Amino acid sequence: MLFHGAMTALVTPFKNGVIDEEAYRKLIDWQIEQGIQGLVPCGTTGESATLTHEEHERVIEICIEQAAGRVPVLAGAGSNNTAEAIRLVRFAKNAGADGALLITPYYNKPTQEGLYQHYGAIARAVDLPLVPYNVPGRTGCNLLPATLARLAKDFPTIVGVKEATGDMAQASLTIESCPKEFSLLSGDDFTALPLMSIGGTGLISVTSNIVPDKVSQMCKAAAKGDFTAARKIHHEIFDLHHAMFMVTNPIPVKTALALMGRMDMEMRLPLWPMQDADREKLRGILQAHGLV
């Protein structure tokens, strides 16, 4: 199973309005040194919506170059335009990515048949492992277990799903319906451990940007069936999960990384820095964990 364990949904550092390549490379090295098991550039946390096409491609290239095969890179390459998604996935493959993460088409609100045809078209066009990303709270559509099972059966390169509904019943149905080797990755830090307890294979995490060691240890413990150890870490960092979603992601996690001295506190409109009171509350939580 290529995609499993703790994978970080990487932020994209900016400095003076452009990608801060030095900070990004250092973040990638630190993540791998701390035991993270995969990297996901150009997702929501990476502010993919405000990257130009050239920047999107460069962020993926840097991640692949810096990871240098040490961990898998699952490149964010989705779009609500199927032709554009195919272009991005083709680029990711040519750049050397291990797979592509594909958000369900947002705003369009496709039917289940439309979702099947969307992912099927991508799978037919590019031979690369694909992981749909199901987050109805952001996209307005829900990729249902029956549709996922159909996709996994008809297209062997559709190898998993990033599941961010928070619905354990839906996750259970996905596990029951899809092939044994299908990867069920939590897209929600809060529910990662519950999801792994019913058969999930890992997590694409926001919180691991700031505590990659803890998130990795939790996932490794759960994978070994040591849920006593996994629960201990889950509860230890649960307030960090809350802190990372005090306001819209990735505002808090980028602020935390800036407070930790790992990058500038810079994001792109329409995202805006935290209010002073929220930032000080975040600082206090980080201090309690010895992160600042």
C-alpha positions as CSV (number, residue, x, y, z in Angstrom):
1,M,0.0,0.0,0.0
2,L,1.8,3.1,-1.3
3,F,-0.2,5.7,0.7
4,H,-0.5,5.0,4.4
5,G,0.4,6.3,7.8
6,A,0.9,10.0,8.6
7,M,1.1,12.2,5.5
8,T,1.5,16.0,5.8
9,A,-0.8,18.4,3.8
10,L,2.1,20.8,3.4
11,V,1.6,24.6,3.7
12,T,3.2,26.7,0.9
13,P,5.5,29.3,2.5
14,F,5.5,32.8,0.9
15,K,7.9,35.7,1.3
16,N,7.3,39.1,-0.3
17,G,4.5,37.7,-2.4
18,V,6.4,34.7,-3.9
19,I,7.1,31.1,-3.0
20,D,9.8,30.9,-0.3
21,E,11.7,28.0,-1.7
22,E,14.3,27.9,1.0
23,A,11.7,27.7,3.8
24,Y,9.7,25.1,1.9
25,R,12.7,22.9,1.4
26,K,13.7,23.1,5.0
27,L,10.1,22.3,6.1
28,I,10.2,19.2,3.8
29,D,13.5,18.0,5.3
30,W,12.2,18.5,8.9
31,Q,9.0,16.6,8.1
32,I,10.9,13.6,6.9
33,E,13.5,13.8,9.7
34,Q,10.6,13.7,12.2
35,G,9.2,10.5,10.8
36,I,6.4,11.6,8.5
37,Q,5.4,8.9,5.9
38,G,4.3,11.0,3.0
39,L,4.0,14.5,1.7
40,V,1.0,16.2,0.0
41,P,1.8,19.5,-1.7
42,C,-0.7,21.8,-3.3
43,G,-3.8,20.8,-1.3
44,T,-6.2,23.2,0.4
45,T,-3.6,23.7,3.2
46,G,-1.0,24.6,0.5
47,E,-3.3,27.4,-0.8
48,S,-3.6,25.8,-4.2
49,A,-6.6,28.0,-5.0
50,T,-4.4,31.1,-5.1
51,L,-1.4,29.6,-6.8
52,T,-0.8,30.4,-10.5
53,H,-0.5,27.4,-12.8
54,E,3.3,28.0,-12.9
55,E,3.5,28.2,-9.1
56,H,1.4,25.1,-8.6
57,E,3.8,23.2,-10.9
58,R,6.9,24.6,-9.2
59,V,5.6,23.7,-5.7
60,I,5.1,20.1,-6.8
61,E,8.6,20.1,-8.4
62,I,10.3,21.4,-5.3
63,C,8.6,18.8,-3.1
64,I,9.5,15.9,-5.4
65,E,13.1,17.2,-5.7
66,Q,13.6,17.7,-1.9
67,A,11.9,14.5,-0.9
68,A,14.3,12.7,-3.3
69,G,12.4,9.4,-3.0
70,R,12.6,9.3,0.8
71,V,8.8,9.3,1.2
72,P,6.0,9.2,-1.3
73,V,4.7,12.5,-2.8
74,L,1.0,12.6,-3.4
75,A,0.6,15.8,-5.5
76,G,-2.6,17.9,-5.3
77,A,-3.8,18.0,-8.9
78,G,-7.6,18.3,-8.7
79,S,-9.9,20.7,-10.4
80,N,-13.6,21.2,-11.0
81,N,-12.7,21.2,-14.7
82,T,-12.0,17.6,-15.7
83,A,-9.7,18.7,-18.6
84,E,-7.7,20.9,-16.2
85,A,-7.4,18.0,-13.7
86,I,-6.0,15.8,-16.5
87,R,-3.4,18.4,-17.4
88,L,-2.3,18.7,-13.7
89,V,-2.2,15.0,-13.2
90,R,-0.1,14.6,-16.4
91,F,2.3,17.2,-15.1
92,A,2.5,15.5,-11.7
93,K,3.4,12.2,-13.4
94,N,6.0,13.7,-15.6
95,A,7.5,15.5,-12.6
96,G,7.9,12.2,-10.8
97,A,5.1,12.3,-8.2
98,D,4.0,9.0,-6.7
99,G,0.4,9.8,-7.1
100,A,-2.2,12.6,-7.4
101,L,-4.8,13.8,-4.9
102,L,-8.0,14.8,-6.7
103,I,-10.6,16.9,-4.9
104,T,-14.2,16.2,-5.9
105,P,-15.4,18.9,-8.4
106,Y,-16.4,21.9,-6.2
107,Y,-19.2,24.3,-7.0
108,N,-20.4,22.3,-10.0
109,K,-22.2,19.8,-7.7
110,P,-22.0,16.8,-10.1
111,T,-24.2,13.7,-9.7
112,Q,-22.7,10.4,-8.6
113,E,-22.5,9.4,-12.3
114,G,-20.8,12.7,-13.1
115,L,-18.2,12.0,-10.3
116,Y,-17.7,8.5,-11.7
117,Q,-17.1,9.8,-15.2
118,H,-14.9,12.6,-14.0
119,Y,-12.5,10.3,-12.2
120,G,-12.8,7.7,-14.9
121,A,-11.7,10.2,-17.5
122,I,-8.6,11.1,-15.5
123,A,-7.7,7.5,-14.9
124,R,-8.0,6.7,-18.6
125,A,-5.9,9.7,-19.6
126,V,-3.0,9.3,-17.2
127,D,-1.5,6.1,-15.7
128,L,-0.7,7.2,-12.2
129,P,-2.1,6.2,-8.8
130,L,-5.0,8.4,-8.0
131,V,-6.6,9.3,-4.6
132,P,-10.0,11.2,-4.7
133,Y,-10.5,13.7,-1.9
134,N,-14.0,13.8,-0.5
135,V,-14.7,16.9,1.6
136,P,-18.4,17.8,1.2
137,G,-18.0,20.7,3.7
138,R,-15.8,22.6,1.2
139,T,-17.1,21.2,-2.2
140,G,-20.8,20.8,-1.9
141,C,-20.8,17.2,-3.1
142,N,-20.3,13.8,-1.5
143,L,-18.4,10.9,-3.2
144,L,-20.5,7.9,-1.9
145,P,-19.0,4.5,-1.1
146,A,-20.9,2.8,-3.9
147,T,-19.3,5.2,-6.4
148,L,-15.9,4.7,-4.9
149,A,-16.3,0.9,-5.1
150,R,-17.3,1.1,-8.7
151,L,-14.3,3.3,-9.5
152,A,-11.9,1.1,-7.6
153,K,-13.2,-2.0,-9.5
154,D,-13.1,-0.4,-12.9
155,F,-9.9,1.6,-12.6
156,P,-7.0,-0.1,-10.8
157,T,-5.1,3.2,-10.5
158,I,-7.7,4.6,-8.2
159,V,-6.0,3.3,-5.1
160,G,-7.6,5.2,-2.2
161,V,-9.6,8.1,-0.9
162,K,-9.0,11.0,1.4
163,E,-12.1,10.8,3.5
164,A,-13.1,14.1,5.3
165,T,-16.8,13.6,5.9
166,G,-16.2,12.7,9.6
167,D,-18.9,10.1,9.0
168,M,-17.8,6.7,10.5
169,A,-20.8,4.9,9.0
170,Q,-19.8,6.1,5.5
171,A,-16.2,5.2,6.1
172,S,-17.2,1.7,7.2
173,L,-19.2,1.3,4.0
174,T,-16.2,2.4,2.0
175,I,-14.0,-0.2,3.7
176,E,-16.6,-2.9,3.2
177,S,-17.2,-2.0,-0.5
178,C,-13.7,-1.4,-1.8
179,P,-10.8,-3.8,-2.4
180,K,-8.7,-4.9,0.6
181,E,-5.7,-3.0,-0.6
182,F,-7.7,0.3,-1.0
183,S,-6.2,3.1,1.1
184,L,-8.7,4.9,3.4
185,L,-6.9,8.1,4.5
186,S,-8.5,10.4,7.0
187,G,-8.7,14.0,5.8
188,D,-9.6,15.2,9.3
189,D,-7.1,15.3,12.2
190,F,-9.9,15.1,14.7
191,T,-11.3,11.8,13.5
192,A,-8.1,10.1,12.3
193,L,-7.8,7.7,15.2
194,P,-11.4,6.7,15.2
195,L,-11.1,6.1,11.4
196,M,-8.0,4.0,11.9
197,S,-9.7,2.0,14.6
198,I,-12.3,0.7,12.0
199,G,-9.8,0.0,9.3
200,G,-8.5,3.3,8.0
201,T,-4.9,3.2,6.8
202,G,-3.6,6.7,7.7
203,L,-4.1,10.4,7.7
204,I,-3.4,13.4,5.5
205,S,-2.8,15.9,8.3
206,V,-2.7,19.6,8.9
207,T,-1.5,19.4,12.5
208,S,1.6,17.4,11.4
209,N,3.0,20.5,9.8
210,I,3.8,21.6,13.4
211,V,4.2,18.2,15.2
212,P,5.1,15.6,12.6
213,D,6.7,13.4,15.2
214,K,3.6,13.1,17.3
215,V,1.2,12.5,14.4
216,S,3.5,10.0,12.9
217,Q,3.9,8.1,16.2
218,M,0.1,8.0,16.7
219,C,-0.4,6.6,13.2
220,K,2.3,4.0,13.6
221,A,0.9,2.9,17.0
222,A,-2.6,2.5,15.5
223,A,-1.2,0.6,12.5
224,K,0.4,-1.9,15.0
225,G,-2.9,-2.2,16.9
226,D,-1.5,-0.4,20.0
227,F,-4.5,1.8,20.5
228,T,-3.5,2.5,24.1
229,A,-0.4,4.3,22.9
230,A,-2.3,5.9,19.9
231,R,-5.1,7.2,22.2
232,K,-2.5,8.7,24.5
233,I,-1.0,10.8,21.7
234,H,-4.5,11.5,20.2
235,H,-5.6,13.2,23.5
236,E,-2.2,14.8,24.0
237,I,-2.4,16.8,20.7
238,F,-6.2,17.2,20.5
239,D,-6.0,20.8,21.6
240,L,-3.5,21.4,18.7
241,H,-6.1,20.1,16.3
242,H,-8.6,22.6,17.6
243,A,-6.0,25.3,17.4
244,M,-5.3,24.6,13.8
245,F,-9.0,25.2,13.0
246,M,-9.6,28.2,15.2
247,V,-10.2,30.1,12.0
248,T,-10.1,28.9,8.4
249,N,-7.3,26.5,7.5
250,P,-4.4,27.2,6.7
251,I,-4.4,30.5,8.6
252,P,-3.7,29.1,12.0
253,V,-1.1,26.5,10.9
254,K,0.9,29.1,8.9
255,T,0.7,31.4,11.9
256,A,2.0,28.6,14.1
257,L,4.9,27.8,11.8
258,A,5.8,31.5,11.7
259,L,5.7,31.7,15.6
260,M,7.9,28.6,15.6
261,G,10.4,30.5,13.3
262,R,10.0,28.2,10.3
263,M,8.7,30.7,7.8
264,D,7.2,34.2,7.4
265,M,3.6,34.8,8.5
266,E,2.4,35.4,5.0
267,M,-0.7,34.1,3.1
268,R,-2.7,35.2,0.1
269,L,-6.0,37.0,-0.2
270,P,-8.8,36.2,0.4
271,L,-7.1,34.6,3.5
272,W,-6.1,37.1,6.1
273,P,-4.0,37.0,9.2
274,M,-5.6,36.1,12.6
275,Q,-6.9,38.7,14.9
276,D,-4.5,39.6,17.7
277,A,-6.5,37.9,20.4
278,D,-6.7,34.6,18.4
279,R,-3.0,34.8,17.6
280,E,-2.1,35.2,21.3
281,K,-4.4,32.3,22.2
282,L,-2.6,30.2,19.6
283,R,0.8,31.3,21.0
284,G,-0.3,30.1,24.5
285,I,-1.3,26.6,23.2
286,L,2.0,26.3,21.3
287,Q,3.9,27.4,24.4
288,A,2.1,24.7,26.5
289,H,3.4,22.1,24.0
290,G,7.0,23.6,24.1
291,L,6.8,24.5,20.4
292,V,7.6,28.2,21.0
